[in-house]
Amino acid sequence: MLSIKTTEASAILKVRLDILRKGMTLDDCHFSGDNDPESIHFAALDNDRIIGCCTLTVNPQSVIKDSYYQLRGMAVLEDYQGSGIGRKLLYGAEYKLIELDRKVLWFNARTSAVGFYQKYGYQVLGNEFEIEGVGPHYKMFKEIS
C-alpha cells in the first residue's frame, strides 16, 4: 500500500543516492539544511519500503516574492517512476506549505524534469544553469493556494 509520510533525513539518503547521486557516496547525499529543525522530509512508501522522497528546507530567495521553503532531493526509484508517486510527493509538500501558511515553493529542477513540474503549475525563472557534479538545472517556483 502506497503512503506518503514525514521522516528523518537519514531514512531517505539511499533513494537520493540511487537516483540523484549515482556513483557517489551516502555522505554526498546530505544536503545543507537537512538537520535544520524547520526542514521537513517526506518518504513515499510501498508497504514499508521507501521508494521516493523529497525535502523542504528553509531557503528564502530574494528574487521570488514570499519564498521561504525550497524543495530539494525529489526522487523516485526507477521501477516506480511514471506511476504518480512524484505527483503525490509534490502534493504532500504543497499541502504542508498550506498548513504552515507559506505561499510559494521554489527549487532548482534538473532540466530533464522541467516538463514534469510544469504539468503541476510550476514556472521557470531565468536561464538554464549548471550545478557542478549534478548537471543542468532551471530555477522554478509556484504560488501555492
Secondary structure, DSSP 4 states (H G I P E B T S, - for coil): -EEEEEE-HHHHHHHHHHHHSTTS-GGGG--TTTT-TT-EEEEEEETTEEEEEEEEEE---TTSTTEEEEEEEEEE-GGGTTSSHHHHHHHHHHHHHHHTT--EEEEEEEGGGHHHHHTTT-EEEEEEEEETTTEEEEEEEEE--
